[in-house]
């Protein structure tokens, strides 16, 4: 009798999981599709001035693969690069100057921002310093890009053309992350998949939609929209700065677009699980607003949606319950099917799709660890700086 009740509970859980997956498939903004790319555009009559702001802290390992691509942009208008060297100890600033001397191309200015005052995360303080220098040039657009991002030669041209044609105040591309090691193959495509599930790209650009997000590695921002939204001062506490910037722009009446990138790639390696673990856990709890109830709900939701289907198949097979097996297998099949487009985008083998529950379990553990680290006072971090501010997430939201 006890075993029958146990199997019955699993059957009901599998049914709820299948219903959740059917809802996600059909009603969550088609999040699983990967065809949201830079919209069609036309060249402007006159190319506007652009200033590129690159916050950098201890980035000497990746700059040789990224900075030359910025300096070599084939942009018809006036463009200039400001690299803000935030207290690096590995010679980031000197290396950037040397690369610019050898490469030529767009003008490069390397400046230190000084120590961030209380209430600022280091990255946003560096961004603020770069934006202030850029505003002296009175550009129409600002490109905020990370130090590990390599751009195709026409990247800036395409971003500006898309923003002007579509009337967008913020255009962001989610850079294609590196996928070479075994752990990168298992974790990285799922990272983008989960992000798109939380922030469906189609909803972000839809007028009237409250959904707003950006990808911090590549954000083209209209200068007057930044001033109207008080960027970055309005989000100075934010750990997840890209999402916070997009929200601020949208709340101030601006139009936002986010999609997957072609020709914008992250060159930062994450060869070990520990590297990826730190990438996710450094900000996962901040995403949940440092809220224990939201954490509990997230853990329960991840378990129900991602872990119940394979568990139901195993329990049903062991107990001889066809309904349990069928419901679990159906939910697992829908889950894997929605993951296939992202695997294709990352040019990964499709046999990784049924392993999504394993990756989801890792993300569940990373999220819990993020909360544990916060409780220990270590909080979120950027390049060795830690920020333990429970009130920050509330202000960000």
JONOR-V868839 format. One record per pair of residues at least 4 apart in sequence whose C-alpha atoms are under 6 Angstrom apart, sorted by sequence separation. I is the first residue (numbers start at 1). J is the second residue. D is the distance in Angstrom with one decimal. If there is no record, write none. Layout:
I:J:D + I:J:D
//
This chain:
21:25:5.9 + 23:27:5.4 + 24:28:4.9 + 63:67:5.2 + 99:103:5.8 + 100:104:5.4 + 116:120:6.0 + 124:128:6.0 + 151:155:5.8 + 161:165:6.0 + 162:166:5.9 + 163:167:5.6 + 183:187:6.0 + 184:188:5.2 + 190:194:5.9 + 196:200:4.9 + 226:230:5.9 + 230:234:5.4 + 232:236:5.9 + 241:245:6.0 + 247:251:6.0 + 250:254:4.7 + 273:277:5.9 + 277:281:5.9 + 278:282:5.7 + 286:290:5.4 + 294:298:6.0 + 297:301:5.9 + 301:305:6.0 + 302:306:5.6 + 303:307:4.8 + 304:308:5.2 + 308:312:5.8 + 312:316:5.7 + 316:320:5.6 + 322:326:6.0 + 323:327:6.0 + 325:329:5.9 + 326:330:6.0 + 329:333:5.9 + 333:337:6.0 + 343:347:6.0 + 344:348:5.9 + 374:378:5.3 + 381:385:5.2 + 163:168:4.8 + 179:184:5.0 + 226:231:5.0 + 249:254:5.2 + 250:255:6.0 + 270:275:5.3 + 285:290:5.4 + 316:321:4.6 + 343:348:5.1 + 373:378:5.4 + 374:379:4.1 + 381:386:4.1 + 116:122:5.8 + 179:185:5.4 + 270:276:5.9 + 288:294:6.0 + 373:379:5.9 + 380:386:5.6 + 381:387:5.8 + 204:211:5.1 + 379:386:6.0 + 380:387:5.2 + 85:93:5.8 + 204:212:5.1 + 316:324:4.8 + 379:387:5.2 + 116:125:5.8 + 316:325:4.8 + 379:388:4.1 + 378:388:5.9 + 377:388:5.8 + 312:324:5.7 + 313:325:4.3 + 113:126:5.6 + 339:353:5.9 + 313:328:5.2 + 113:129:5.8 + 312:328:5.0 + 336:353:4.8 + 336:354:5.3 + 229:248:5.6 + 309:328:4.1 + 229:249:5.3 + 309:331:5.8 + 229:252:5.5 + 309:332:5.3 + 80:106:5.7 + 82:108:5.9 + 84:110:5.9 + 85:111:5.9 + 86:112:5.7 + 216:242:4.6 + 80:107:5.2 + 81:108:4.8 + 82:109:4.9 + 83:110:4.8 + 84:111:5.0 + 85:112:4.9 + 215:242:5.5 + 49:77:6.0 + 51:79:5.5 + 56:84:5.9 + 57:85:5.9 + 82:110:6.0 + 84:112:5.5 + 214:242:5.1 + 48:77:6.0 + 49:78:4.9 + 50:79:4.7 + 51:80:5.0 + 52:81:4.6 + 53:82:5.0 + 54:83:4.6 + 55:84:4.9 + 56:85:5.1 + 57:86:5.0 + 214:243:5.3 + 47:77:4.8 + 49:79:5.8 + 51:81:5.9 + 52:82:5.9 + 56:86:5.9 + 58:88:4.6 + 213:243:4.4 + 57:88:4.9 + 58:90:5.5 + 60:92:4.8 + 214:246:5.7 + 59:92:5.7 + 72:105:5.3 + 213:246:5.1 + 58:92:5.8 + 71:105:5.0 + 212:246:5.6 + 71:106:4.7 + 212:247:5.2 + 174:215:5.0 + 84:126:5.9 + 172:214:5.6 + 214:258:5.9 + 173:218:5.5 + 172:218:5.5 + 172:219:4.4 + 171:219:5.9 + 171:220:5.1 + 170:220:5.6 + 307:357:5.7 + 170:221:4.6 + 205:256:5.5 + 306:357:5.2 + 169:221:5.9 + 205:257:4.8 + 169:222:5.2 + 201:258:5.9 + 55:126:5.6 + 146:217:4.8 + 55:127:5.8 + 145:217:4.7 + 145:218:4.7 + 144:218:6.0 + 144:219:5.1 + 143:219:5.7 + 53:130:5.6 + 143:220:4.4 + 142:220:5.7 + 74:153:5.5 + 142:221:5.1 + 73:153:4.7 + 74:154:5.6 + 141:221:5.6 + 69:150:5.7 + 141:222:4.5 + 66:148:5.8 + 69:151:5.4 + 75:157:5.5 + 141:223:5.1 + 51:134:5.8 + 66:149:5.5 + 140:223:5.4 + 284:367:5.4 + 66:150:4.3 + 169:254:5.6 + 173:258:5.7 + 281:366:5.2 + 285:370:5.4 + 62:148:5.7 + 169:255:5.2 + 170:256:4.8 + 171:257:4.9 + 172:258:4.8 + 173:259:5.2 + 174:260:5.0 + 175:261:5.3 + 281:367:5.8 + 284:370:6.0 + 285:371:5.4 + 168:255:4.9 + 173:260:5.5 + 174:261:5.5 + 168:256:5.8 + 173:261:5.1 + 177:265:6.0 + 50:139:5.2 + 175:264:5.1 + 176:265:4.6 + 177:266:4.8 + 281:370:4.6 + 49:139:4.8 + 52:142:5.8 + 175:265:4.9 + 181:271:5.4 + 183:273:5.8 + 49:140:5.6 + 50:141:4.8 + 51:142:5.0 + 52:143:4.6 + 53:144:5.0 + 54:145:5.4 + 56:147:5.7 + 175:266:6.0 + 48:140:6.0 + 50:142:5.6 + 54:146:5.6 + 54:147:6.0 + 283:380:5.4 + 282:380:4.6 + 282:381:5.7 + 289:393:4.8 + 286:393:5.9 + 152:263:4.8 + 151:263:5.9 + 151:264:4.7 + 150:264:5.8 + 150:265:5.2 + 120:236:5.0 + 121:237:5.8 + 149:265:5.6 + 120:237:5.3 + 149:266:4.5 + 43:161:5.5 + 119:237:5.8 + 148:266:5.5 + 42:161:6.0 + 148:267:5.5 + 41:161:5.7 + 148:268:5.7 + 41:162:5.0 + 41:165:5.4 + 237:392:5.2 + 238:396:5.6 + 31:196:5.5 + 31:197:5.3 + 31:200:4.8 + 29:200:5.4 + 37:259:5.1 + 36:259:5.1 + 37:260:5.4 + 17:304:5.9 + 17:305:5.2 + 14:309:5.9 + 32:338:5.3 + 15:327:5.9 + 11:324:4.8 + 14:327:5.6 + 18:331:4.4 + 14:328:5.3
//
